[in-house]
Structure formats: structure tokens, C-alpha cells
Amino acid sequence: MLGIPTVLDRLIQQAVLQVLQPRWDGTFSENSYGFRPGRSAHQAIASAQGFMEQGYQIVVDIDLEKFFDRVNHDILMSLIAKRESDKRLLKLIRAFLTAGVMENGLVTRNEEGTPQGGPLSPFLSNIMLDVLDKELERRGLHFARYADDCNIYVRSLRAGQRVMESVQTSYTKP
């Protein structure tokens, strides 16, 4: 669901983003292009074209269906807590995640997901997706990710099938 934060919530989220983003952004994958300062969809496309020119012409498209709706709050908070020790900041981020949405006059508390519509949500999604990026890098794969859209570039159909099977096995719930 699209969350429309109040003006005060938007201001606080922006302040948190301005503090955290400079500390985290330099640690994100070079292959991540979405919602990052100095990064763009055009750069992601250029990266993809570069892989294809190098002979990586088979594309494995990772579809992270309803990613923003399904982010596990506990996993996200543990990733943040590994690098941020300020309990007030952690509590503020948790409150943002669980704030809930109003539908037909009733507020429903969020159990999972990052409410889209505020300035902090895309940054939080990059924290979660950086785990995927690091795993793809560890495997030596060529990829470009923009937000929750990720393409992996390989040289053969057989390699593509192996990558698809390994990604499905690693990242799907039973």
C-alpha cells in the first residue's frame, strides 16, 4: 500500500535519511542504481549494455514480487542495528515501519513491509537488497539492480538456467 506520511513524519524521515545515507551509501554495491545519490536508471541501462557488449547476452530477470509489501521488519532492523547503535534512532525507524495505514477510516498496523510514499522507505529497501547484491557479487555474477528490479547477465543458456535454479533455491520460501 502507498503510505502518505504527514508533513511532520516526512520531515523526520528526511532528517533520518540525511544522517544515515552518507554513512551507508558507500558500502552499497556498485551494481545498485535505484534511490541512491548520483545514481540513475540511465546508469543501470548503461551497465546492462556494457555487460551485453562483453558477451553476457543471456539475462536472468529476478522478479521480487511485492518486495516493498513483504520486507520483514525484524530482519531489516537487525541489519540496521549491526551498524547503528543509537536506540532512539532504531526505535524511530521501527515506529515508521509499523505506523500503519488508514483505509476506510480505520488504521491497520503494519506487520511487514516498508510503507511506500515517504523519503526513508527506498533507502531501507536498499539496506535489505544489499544482502542480495553482496551474494551475487560473492558468486562473481554480472548484474544491475534498480530498486527491486534485478537482472543477472551470463554468457550461455546453461549458465542462465543454473543461476535461475540457484537463485530460486536460495531466495524462495518453502
Secondary structure, DSSP 8 states (H G I E B T S, - for coil): -B----HHHHHHHHHHHHHHHHHHGGGS-TTB-TT-TT--HHHHHHHHHHHHHTT--EEEEEE-TTHHHH--HHHHHHHHHTT---HHHHHHHHHHHH--EEETTEEE--SSS--BTSSSHHHHHHHHHHHHHHHHHHTT-EEEEETTEEEEEESSHHHHHHHHHHHHHHH---
